[in-house]
Amino acid sequence: MSAGLNEETVSGRAAVLERLLGELDELPEPARSVATDTVRALAGLYGEALGRIVERLQRCDPARLEELAGDELVSHLLILHDLHPTQRPLTPLPMA
C-alpha cells in the first residue's frame, strides 16, 4: 500500500482482505491448511519486522512512535501484534 491512500480506500482494502481470509475456511484440505499456515507465517514475519521498528523507535524517538500509533491503520497493526505503546491486543495473533 502506498502512504497516500485515503481512509476510504484503506477501509475498502481491509474489507476485501477480511472477505478473502473468510474464504480460506471454504477451501478443501490440504489447501486450506497450507493457505492458513502461509497467512500466519507471513503475518508473524511482518509482526517481527514491525516489532524491531517499534523497539528502535522506543529507544530513539518515543514521541515519533506515539505519533505513528495515533494513525488508525498503524494503530490496528500495532495492536494486532501486541506492539502498541498504550493499548493491549484485542485477540492474540495465532503463531505459525
C-alpha positions in Angstrom: 0.0 0.0 0.0 1.2 3.5 -0.7 1.4 6.1 2.0 -1.1 8.3 0.2 -4.2 6.1 0.4 -7.2 7.8 1.9 -9.2 6.1 4.7 -12.0 5.0 2.4 -9.5 3.2 0.2 -7.8 1.6 3.2 -11.2 0.5 4.6 -12.1 -1.0 1.3 -8.9 -3.0 1.0 -9.3 -4.2 4.6 -12.8 -5.4 3.8 -11.5 -7.3 0.7 -8.8 -8.8 2.9 -11.3 -9.9 5.5 -13.5 -11.5 2.9 -10.6 -13.3 1.3 -9.5 -14.6 4.7 -13.0 -15.8 5.4 -13.0 -17.7 2.1 -10.0 -19.7 3.3 -12.3 -21.7 5.5 -14.2 -22.9 2.4 -11.1 -24.4 0.8 -10.8 -28.2 0.8 -7.9 -29.8 2.7 -4.9 -29.7 2.4 -5.2 -26.4 0.5 -7.0 -24.7 3.5 -4.2 -25.7 5.9 -1.5 -24.6 3.5 -3.2 -21.2 2.8 -3.9 -20.6 6.5 -0.3 -21.6 7.6 1.1 -19.3 4.9 -1.0 -16.3 6.1 0.0 -17.0 9.7 3.7 -17.3 8.8 3.6 -14.1 6.7 1.8 -12.2 9.5 4.3 -13.5 12.0 7.2 -12.4 9.9 5.7 -8.9 9.3 5.0 -8.7 13.1 8.6 -9.4 13.9 9.8 -6.7 11.5 7.3 -4.3 12.9 8.4 -5.2 16.4 12.0 -4.3 15.5 10.9 -0.9 14.2 8.9 -0.2 17.4 11.8 -1.3 19.6 14.1 1.2 17.8 11.6 4.0 18.0 11.0 3.4 21.7 14.7 3.8 22.3 15.5 6.6 19.9 12.3 8.6 19.3 9.4 7.7 21.6 7.4 10.8 20.6 7.5 9.6 16.9 6.2 6.2 18.0 3.3 7.8 19.8 2.6 9.9 16.7 2.6 6.9 14.5 0.4 4.9 16.9 -2.1 7.7 16.5 -2.7 6.7 12.9 -5.8 4.4 12.8 -4.3 1.9 10.4 -0.9 1.8 12.1 -2.6 1.5 15.5 -4.6 -1.5 14.4 -1.4 -3.3 13.2 0.4 -2.4 16.4 -2.5 -3.8 18.5 -2.7 -6.9 16.4 0.9 -7.7 17.0 0.8 -6.6 20.7 3.2 -3.8 20.0 1.0 -0.7 20.7 2.7 1.5 23.2 -0.5 2.2 25.2 -3.1 -0.5 24.2 -3.2 -4.2 24.6 -4.3 -6.6 21.8 -8.0 -7.5 21.5 -7.2 -11.1 20.5 -3.9 -12.9 20.4 -2.3 -13.4 17.0 -2.0 -17.1 16.2 1.6 -18.1 15.6 2.5 -20.5 12.8 
